[in-house]
Amino acid sequence: MHKKKLNTKRMVLLSMLSGILLVMSFTPLGYLNIGPLAISLNMIPVAIAAVALGPSGGAFLGATFGVTSCLQCVGIGGSSLMGTAMFEISPILTIIQRFVPRLMAGWLAGLSYQGLCRITGHGRASSITGFLAALLNTVLFTTALVLLFGNTEYLRQMIGGQNIIVFMCTFVGVNAVVEMLAATLAVGAVCKALEKTRLIGGK
């Protein structure tokens, strides 16, 4: 009976976070577009799922984020200037580049939270996980972009002869700072509230 109650709680929370993520992904709530780049707040529900539901929950929400990101490359639920350009070059590579990093970021965030809980309190671990989720998303997304599209004319023009490490840092500089700060604060606060309402934990 207790296990059934826990499973129901997990499904309710997973459904709720998935719904929030979809709303954020398909409305201006989840993105702040600046030229070809977009500051994304969508890793916040992914990180919350990683904290509340573990690596599998983080991976599921990360995969959901990845699917919405792929859809935006073809104008469904919004648009991405870079995603559209990448999709014209190679649809398959674009899907890999948009999907896999988000899934991996969610999964790794869940593992990170479990490890952090062994050395610090749940509240601090939640905030750090928010930070790490946004960082992982940025690093994995940008690394996949360079690895899969680094030899294309589109990306070569964007790099403009810079050192690849310098390009990666400047390319995501503002985005990464805003996303990590927002995720750190939001995930810590939301998870604290969820603990008080017993949506996190088996009590």
VOGU-3710 file (C-alpha; in Angstrom, 3 decimals, decimal comma):
1> mhkkklntkr> 0,000/0,000/0,000  2,825/2,362/0,925  4,667/1,517/-2,317  1,523/2,133/-4,340  1,114/5,528/-2,677  4,713/6,419/-3,530  4,272/5,360/-7,163  1,112/7,460/-7,441  2,925/10,444/-5,953  5,761/10,018/-8,441
11> mvllsmlsgi> 3,378/9,803/-11,399  1,493/12,907/-10,277  4,722/14,850/-9,890  6,109/13,591/-13,213  2,895/14,572/-15,012  2,864/17,988/-13,358  6,485/18,731/-14,247  5,995/17,457/-17,802  3,006/19,769/-18,233  4,970/22,740/-16,910
21> llvmsftplg> 7,857/21,952/-19,234  5,565/21,727/-22,275  3,949/25,062/-21,434  7,366/26,662/-21,014  8,660/25,113/-24,237  5,755/26,194/-26,404  5,254/29,686/-24,981  7,596/32,641/-24,359  7,825/31,558/-20,690  10,662/29,144/-21,388
31> ylnigplais> 12,887/31,122/-23,754  14,419/34,555/-24,019  15,517/34,862/-27,639  18,554/37,008/-28,423  19,462/36,861/-32,120  20,305/33,258/-33,073  20,647/32,273/-29,413  18,005/31,558/-26,796  18,351/31,764/-23,043  16,395/28,718/-21,916
41> lnmipvaiaa> 14,747/28,259/-18,530  13,499/24,806/-19,452  16,188/23,007/-17,471  14,482/24,163/-14,266  11,678/21,527/-14,362  14,238/18,996/-15,607  16,409/19,661/-12,548  13,405/19,512/-10,223  12,526/16,105/-11,673  16,128/14,993/-11,185
51> valgpsggaf> 15,919/15,966/-7,504  12,432/14,636/-6,826  12,422/11,531/-9,017  16,070/10,611/-9,446  18,092/10,011/-12,632  15,178/8,350/-14,444  12,892/11,318/-13,771  15,574/13,759/-14,834  16,224/11,759/-18,006  12,499/11,651/-18,852
61> lgatfgvtsc> 12,063/15,407/-18,460  15,342/15,986/-20,286  14,124/13,823/-23,164  10,850/15,766/-23,223  12,817/19,007/-23,434  14,874/17,506/-26,240  11,766/16,567/-28,225  10,315/20,082/-27,948  13,668/21,532/-29,020  13,663/19,294/-32,108
71> lqcvgiggss> 10,102/20,292/-32,976  11,026/23,965/-32,881  13,583/23,344/-35,620  10,645/22,771/-37,982  8,494/25,568/-36,575  6,289/23,516/-34,247  5,598/25,265/-30,955  7,945/28,122/-31,776  11,070/28,556/-33,836  14,831/28,483/-33,472
81> lmgtamfeis> 16,924/30,352/-36,024  19,948/28,193/-35,372  17,892/25,014/-35,145  16,291/25,750/-38,515  19,685/26,376/-40,114  21,115/23,173/-38,610  18,076/21,158/-39,704  18,569/22,287/-43,301  22,144/21,024/-43,154  21,327/17,638/-41,565
91> piltiiqrfv> 18,005/16,698/-39,952  19,445/13,561/-38,314  22,466/15,296/-36,788  20,240/18,143/-35,607  17,905/15,741/-33,817  20,898/14,078/-32,137  22,390/17,433/-31,155  19,110/18,749/-29,757  17,882/15,585/-28,037  20,796/13,625/-26,582
101> prlmagwlag> 22,432/16,448/-24,553  19,124/17,286/-22,830  18,439/13,660/-21,930  22,003/13,210/-20,643  21,884/16,463/-18,664  18,728/15,351/-16,853  20,126/11,903/-16,099  23,470/13,228/-14,875  21,720/15,863/-12,747  19,827/13,073/-10,989
111> lsyqglcrit> 23,046/11,172/-10,314  24,694/14,373/-9,100  21,894/15,031/-6,627  22,181/11,543/-5,194  25,911/12,023/-4,731  25,529/15,505/-3,246  23,000/14,287/-0,682  25,718/12,102/0,816  27,921/15,107/1,591  25,492/17,974/2,182
121> ghgrassitg> 21,878/18,702/3,125  18,971/18,212/0,746  18,330/21,942/0,393  21,866/22,774/-0,636  22,042/19,683/-2,841  18,872/20,811/-4,654  20,293/24,263/-5,412  23,604/22,831/-6,592  21,743/20,348/-8,776  19,881/23,228/-10,420
131> flaallntvl> 23,214/24,869/-11,172  24,720/21,632/-12,488  21,704/20,824/-14,667  21,969/24,167/-16,456  25,751/23,831/-16,725  25,535/20,292/-18,090  22,910/21,319/-20,628  25,117/24,170/-21,844  28,332/22,131/-22,005  26,778/19,057/-23,637
141> fttalvllfg> 24,682/21,092/-26,100  27,635/23,232/-27,206  30,035/20,287/-27,387  27,580/18,353/-29,566  27,140/21,435/-31,775  30,890/21,732/-32,366  31,459/17,993/-32,831  28,557/17,468/-35,232  28,560/20,766/-37,126  32,078/22,146/-36,625
151> nteylrqmig> 33,043/21,489/-40,250  29,965/23,142/-41,754  30,210/26,522/-43,454  27,480/27,895/-41,180  29,409/27,202/-37,987  32,794/28,120/-39,486  31,419/31,559/-40,295  30,029/31,859/-36,778  33,365/30,851/-35,235  35,146/33,356/-37,470
161> gqniivfmct> 38,644/31,946/-36,956  38,488/31,990/-33,152  40,023/29,311/-30,993  37,290/26,721/-30,518  37,416/26,940/-26,700  37,179/30,742/-26,835  34,254/30,468/-29,234  32,398/28,015/-26,989  32,838/30,274/-23,962  31,771/33,472/-25,727
171> fvgvnavvem> 28,972/31,718/-27,620  27,174/30,683/-24,455  28,604/33,224/-22,010  25,534/35,326/-21,199  23,178/32,409/-21,707  25,046/30,160/-19,317  25,287/32,742/-16,536  21,570/33,599/-16,642  20,444/29,972/-16,945  22,650/28,725/-14,114
181> laatlavgav> 21,698/31,560/-11,771  17,980/31,116/-12,469  18,155/27,339/-12,086  20,122/27,528/-8,838  17,602/29,853/-7,198  14,422/28,356/-8,659  15,243/24,683/-8,120  16,337/25,255/-4,526  13,165/27,198/-3,713  10,741/24,863/-5,495
191> ckalektrli> 12,240/21,696/-4,040  12,087/23,180/-0,557  8,382/23,877/-1,082  7,804/20,373/-2,443  9,452/18,867/0,624  7,116/20,835/2,892  4,078/19,566/0,985  5,567/16,028/1,047  5,569/15,743/-2,738  9,231/14,896/-2,356
201> ggk> 10,123/12,010/-0,134  8,273/8,939/0,955  6,702/10,234/4,135
//
